[in-house]
Amino acid sequence: MSAVVGMVLSLSDPAVASPVSGAGHHPEASPRWHFTQTATSNTLIAVDAVNRSTVWAVGGGFQGVVGGAVVRSVDGGRSWRDVTPPGAASDDIRDVEAFDRDHALVLALNRPTAGVPARIYRTADGGASWQQVFRAADPEAFFSSMAFFDRRHGLAVGDAVGTKFPLLETTDGGRSWRPAPSGGMPDTVPGNGVPATGTSLITHGRHDAWFGTTSAGAGHRAQVFHTRNGGRTWTVADTPVPDGANIASLSFRNRRDGLAVGGNFSPPDGIDLGAVVRTSDGGASWALGGTPAGLRNGVAWIPGRRDTAIAVGPDGSDITTDGGRTWSRFDRTLLLGINCSPHGDCWAVGEGGVAARLGFGAESP
C-alpha cells in the first residue's frame, strides 16, 4: 500500500507564522494561513476548493490512526459540517473531487486485512446521502487518486498490477466506473505505486492528465505519466528526484508548466528531505527545482500570481515566486493537502481537522 508521509510532527500554534525570507519577498505580500477548525478532529489529507464559498475536505488513516472523515463548508470556511458517508468512519478517505456545493465524489482506500476493497462514493445533495458507485472486486486492489477533466469525464489510478498501472474511467460524472484499456499504458516496475495524497493524479483542461509514482527501489527513480487524449494513451518520463524519493503531488498552471513535489516517506536516517521537480514542456522532461525545508505532500499554483506556488508538508509550508527554482518556508504547521479554486482561493488541511485559507499581507480571511 502506498504511504502518505513518514512522520508526525506536532501541530504548531496557528497564530504564529514564520516570516518569508529571501530576495523578492516584501512584508505586504508575505503569505500567511488563516486557520479554522472543521467539523472533525481527524487528520485531513485532501481538499477541493470549488469557489470562494464551497470547500470539501477528506481524511483518515494517518499514521495508523483510524478515523475517516468528509467535511464541507458552504460559507467560505466560517462553518463546517461532517458529511462522512454512513459506515465510512473507519475508512482511509484520501481523495475528494467536488463540482459544487451539492455534487462530490470521495475515494476510500482498501483495507485488505479486513477484506474491505477500495470504494468510491458519490453525493448529489451535499453529503446528506451517498451512493456507492464503485467497489473493487479484489480487496487487494489499491486505488489511490481521482481527477476529472470536466463534470462528466474522470479517471482513477492505483498501484501497479504486474507491470501496468490500473485505470478506472467514468463518462457520466462518476455515477459509474469501469476499467480503462491498459494497452496505451507504458510498463512500469512491478510493485510501483501511486501515493494516496489526493493530488498524485491531476488534470488540466479536457484532455491532459498526469500522475506521479513512488520510487520502485534502487536505480528506479520516481516517474511522471502523462496523457494528452483523456487517458487512451500515456507517455512516461523519469524525474531527477533523489533515489528513494517519491512524487506525492503535482500541479500544472497550463499544459506546459508544472511542478511536482515529494520526498522520502521513510528516510533511513530519519531526516525528511523534500524534493521539487519542474517541467516547461508538459512533463516530457523534468529538472530539479529548489529544495523545500522538508518532505512536501501537496503543491498548488496560485491563480493570478505568476510564478507563485505553495507546497505543504509535515513540517510546514513553503512559497516560490520564481516557478519553483527557490522556496522559502513561511509556516511550520503540519498540513498535508492544498488546493486552489479557479478564482484564486487556496485552502490547505492537516492534523486534527484543521483547515487554513491562504492570505497575503493584510488580506482578511
C-alpha positions in Angstrom: 0.0 0.0 0.0 1.3 3.5 -0.8 2.2 5.7 2.1 1.4 9.4 2.6 4.1 10.7 4.9 6.6 9.1 7.2 6.5 11.0 10.4 4.1 13.1 12.6 5.0 16.5 13.9 3.0 18.4 16.5 0.6 21.0 15.2 2.2 24.4 15.7 0.5 27.4 17.1 -1.8 28.6 14.4 -1.3 32.2 15.4 2.4 32.0 14.7 3.7 32.1 11.2 7.4 32.4 10.3 8.2 35.3 8.0 9.3 34.7 4.5 12.9 35.4 3.9 14.9 36.0 0.8 15.1 38.5 -2.0 11.9 39.4 -3.8 9.6 39.0 -0.8 8.0 42.0 0.8 6.1 42.2 4.1 2.9 43.4 2.4 3.0 40.4 0.1 4.0 37.8 2.7 1.8 34.7 2.7 0.1 33.5 5.9 -2.5 30.9 6.8 -5.8 31.9 8.4 -6.8 28.8 10.5 -10.1 27.3 11.3 -11.3 24.1 12.9 -13.6 22.0 10.8 -16.3 19.6 12.0 -13.9 16.8 12.7 -10.8 16.2 14.8 -9.5 13.5 12.4 -6.5 14.4 10.3 -7.5 15.8 6.9 -5.3 14.9 3.9 -7.0 16.2 0.7 -9.1 19.3 0.0 -11.1 20.6 -3.0 -11.8 24.4 -3.1 -14.7 24.8 -5.6 -15.1 28.6 -5.3 -15.0 31.3 -2.6 -17.8 29.7 -0.7 -17.6 26.0 -1.1 -14.8 23.8 0.2 -14.7 20.0 0.7 -12.0 18.1 2.6 -11.4 14.4 3.5 -9.0 12.3 5.6 -8.4 9.2 7.6 -5.9 6.5 8.3 -3.0 8.9 9.0 0.0 7.2 10.7 -2.1 4.2 11.7 -4.8 6.2 13.5 -8.2 5.2 12.3 -10.7 7.9 11.6 -12.3 8.6 8.2 -13.9 12.0 7.6 -15.6 14.1 4.9 -16.3 17.7 5.8 -17.9 20.6 3.8 -18.2 24.3 4.1 -20.5 26.5 2.0 -19.7 29.8 3.7 -16.0 30.2 3.0 -14.9 28.2 6.0 -16.9 30.1 8.7 -18.8 26.9 9.5 -18.4 23.2 8.6 -20.5 20.1 8.5 -19.4 16.5 8.9 -20.9 14.7 5.9 -19.0 11.4 6.2 -20.8 8.5 4.4 -22.5 6.1 6.8 -20.1 3.4 7.8 -17.0 5.2 6.5 -15.8 6.4 9.8 -13.2 3.6 9.9 -12.0 4.2 6.3 -8.9 5.9 4.9 -10.6 8.5 2.7 -7.8 10.0 0.6 -9.4 12.0 -2.3 -12.4 14.3 -3.0 -13.5 15.6 -6.3 -16.2 18.3 -5.9 -18.2 20.1 -8.6 -20.3 22.4 -6.5 -21.9 22.6 -3.0 -24.1 19.5 -3.7 -22.1 17.2 -6.1 -18.9 15.4 -5.0 -17.1 12.1 -5.0 -14.8 10.6 -2.4 -12.3 7.7 -2.6 -11.9 5.3 0.3 -8.8 3.1 0.3 -8.9 -0.7 0.6 -8.5 -2.4 4.0 -7.3 -5.8 2.8 -6.7 -7.3 6.3 -10.5 -6.7 6.9 -11.5 -7.8 3.4 -12.7 -4.3 2.6 -12.0 -3.2 -1.0 -11.4 0.2 -2.4 -14.6 2.2 -2.9 -15.9 5.4 -4.5 -18.9 7.2 -3.1 -21.0 9.9 -4.8 -23.4 12.5 -3.4 -25.8 14.8 -5.2 -27.2 16.6 -2.1 -24.2 18.0 -0.3 -23.4 14.8 1.6 -26.9 14.3 3.1 -26.9 10.9 1.3 -24.3 8.9 -0.5 -24.3 6.2 -3.2 -21.5 3.7 -3.5 -20.7 3.9 -7.2 -17.6 1.7 -7.3 -16.4 -1.3 -5.3 -13.2 -3.1 -6.3 -13.7 -6.8 -7.0 -10.3 -7.6 -5.4 -9.8 -6.3 -1.8 -6.0 -6.2 -2.6 -6.6 -3.7 -5.4 -5.2 -0.3 -4.3 -6.8 2.8 -6.0 -5.3 6.0 -4.6 -6.4 9.1 -6.6 -9.1 10.5 -8.8 -9.3 13.5 -11.2 -11.8 14.9 -13.6 -11.4 16.6 -17.0 -14.9 18.1 -16.7 -18.2 17.3 -14.9 -18.6 14.1 -16.8 -15.2 12.6 -17.6 -12.8 11.4 -15.0 -10.1 8.9 -14.1 -8.9 7.0 -11.1 -5.5 5.3 -10.8 -3.9 2.9 -8.4 -0.7 0.9 -7.6 0.7 -1.2 -10.4 -0.7 -4.7 -11.0 2.2 -6.6 -12.5 3.8 -4.0 -14.9 0.7 -1.9 -15.5 -0.9 0.9 -13.5 -4.7 0.2 -13.4 -7.0 2.9 -14.5 -10.8 3.4 -14.0 -12.8 5.8 -16.1 -16.2 7.4 -15.9 -18.1 9.3 -18.6 -21.2 10.1 -16.5 -20.0 12.3 -13.7 -18.9 9.4 -11.5 -22.2 7.6 -11.4 -20.5 4.5 -12.9 -16.9 3.4 -13.3 -15.2 0.8 -15.5 -11.7 -0.4 -16.1 -9.9 1.7 -18.8 -8.0 -0.2 -21.5 -4.4 -0.8 -20.5 -2.9 -1.1 -24.0 -1.9 2.6 -24.1 -0.1 2.5 -20.7 3.7 2.0 -20.7 5.1 -0.7 -18.5 6.4 0.1 -15.1 8.5 -1.7 -12.4 6.4 -4.4 -10.6 5.3 -3.1 -7.2 5.5 0.5 -8.2 2.8 2.7 -6.6 0.9 6.0 -6.7 0.9 8.0 -3.4 -2.5 8.4 -1.8 -2.4 12.1 -1.4 -5.4 13.2 -3.5 -3.2 15.2 -5.9 -0.9 12.5 -7.2 -3.3 12.3 -10.2 -4.3 15.7 -11.7 -5.8 17.1 -14.9 -5.6 20.3 -16.9 -8.2 21.1 -19.5 -10.3 18.4 -21.2 -7.5 16.0 -22.3 -4.3 16.3 -20.3 -3.7 14.3 -17.1 -0.5 13.4 -15.1 0.2 11.1 -12.2 3.4 10.6 -10.2 4.8 7.4 -8.8 6.8 6.2 -5.8 10.4 5.2 -6.2 10.4 1.5 -7.0 13.8 0.8 -5.4 17.5 1.3 -6.0 18.1 2.5 -9.6 14.5 3.3 -10.2 13.6 6.9 -9.7 10.1 8.2 -9.4 8.3 8.9 -12.7 5.5 11.0 -14.1 3.0 9.6 -16.5 1.1 11.9 -19.0 -1.8 11.5 -21.3 -2.8 14.1 -24.0 -6.0 12.3 -25.0 -8.1 11.8 -21.9 -6.3 8.6 -20.9 -6.3 6.5 -24.1 -2.5 6.6 -24.4 0.2 7.6 -22.0 3.9 8.5 -22.0 6.3 8.3 -19.1 9.3 10.4 -18.0 11.9 9.7 -15.3 12.4 12.5 -12.8 15.7 13.6 -11.2 14.4 13.3 -7.7 16.9 11.6 -5.3 16.9 7.8 -5.0 14.2 6.7 -2.6 12.1 9.9 -3.0 8.5 9.8 -4.3 6.3 12.1 -6.3 3.4 12.9 -3.9 1.7 15.8 -5.6 1.6 17.6 -8.9 0.2 20.9 -10.2 0.1 22.5 -13.7 -0.8 26.1 -14.3 -1.2 25.4 -18.1 -0.5 22.5 -20.4 3.3 23.0 -20.2 4.4 24.5 -16.9 4.2 22.1 -14.0 5.6 21.3 -10.5 5.9 18.0 -8.7 6.8 17.7 -5.0 7.5 14.8 -2.7 10.4 13.3 -0.8 11.3 10.2 1.1 8.4 8.9 3.2 10.6 6.7 5.4 14.2 8.0 5.2 16.8 5.6 6.7 18.5 8.4 8.6 15.2 9.8 9.9 15.7 13.1 8.1 12.8 14.0 5.8 14.3 15.6 2.7 11.9 17.3 0.3 12.1 17.2 -3.4 10.8 19.5 -6.2 11.0 19.0 -9.9 9.8 21.4 -12.7 8.7 21.0 -16.3 8.1 23.5 -19.0 7.3 21.0 -21.8 4.2 19.3 -20.4 6.1 16.7 -18.5 8.2 15.3 -21.3 11.2 16.2 -19.2 11.8 17.3 -15.6 14.5 19.4 -13.9 15.3 19.7 -10.3 13.8 22.8 -8.5 14.8 24.3 -5.3 14.8 22.2 -2.1 12.0 22.9 0.4 12.5 22.6 4.1 11.3 19.1 4.3 9.0 16.4 2.7 6.2 18.0 0.9 2.8 16.3 0.4 0.9 18.8 -1.7 1.6 21.6 -4.1 -0.6 24.2 -5.9 0.0 27.1 -8.3 -1.9 30.2 -7.1 -4.1 31.6 -9.9 -3.5 35.2 -10.7 0.0 35.3 -9.2 2.5 34.5 -11.9 5.3 32.0 -11.0 3.9 31.6 -7.4 3.1 28.3 -5.8 2.7 26.9 -2.3 3.9 23.5 -1.1 2.8 21.9 2.2 4.0 19.0 4.3 4.5 17.6 7.8 6.9 20.3 9.0 5.5 23.4 7.3 4.7 25.4 4.2 6.9 26.9 1.5 6.3 29.5 -1.2 8.0 30.0 -4.5 7.7 33.2 -6.6 10.0 32.1 -9.4 8.3 29.0 -10.7 9.9 26.5 -8.3 13.5 27.5 -8.6 13.7 28.6 -5.0 11.5 28.1 -1.9 11.1 29.8 1.4 9.3 28.4 4.4 6.6 30.7 5.9 4.8 28.5 8.4 5.6 25.4 10.5 2.1 23.9 10.8 1.6 20.3 9.8 -0.5 20.5 6.6 -0.9 17.6 4.1 -3.2 18.8 1.3 -3.7 22.0 -0.7 -5.9 23.1 -3.5 -6.8 26.5 -5.1 -10.1 27.4 -6.8 -10.0 28.9 -10.3 -10.8 32.3 -8.5 -7.5 32.1 -6.5 -8.9 31.0 -3.2 -6.4 28.5 -1.7 -7.1 26.1 1.2 -4.9 23.6 3.0 -5.8 20.9 5.5 -4.0 18.8 8.1 -3.7 17.3 11.5 -6.6 17.5 14.0 -9.1 18.5 11.4 -7.6 21.9 10.9 -8.2 23.9 7.7 -6.4 27.0 6.6 -7.2 29.7 4.0 -4.2 31.5 2.3 -3.9 35.2 2.6 -1.2 37.7 1.7 -0.1 40.6 3.8 -3.1 42.4 5.4 -5.7 40.4 3.5 -8.6 39.4 5.7 -9.6 35.7 5.9 
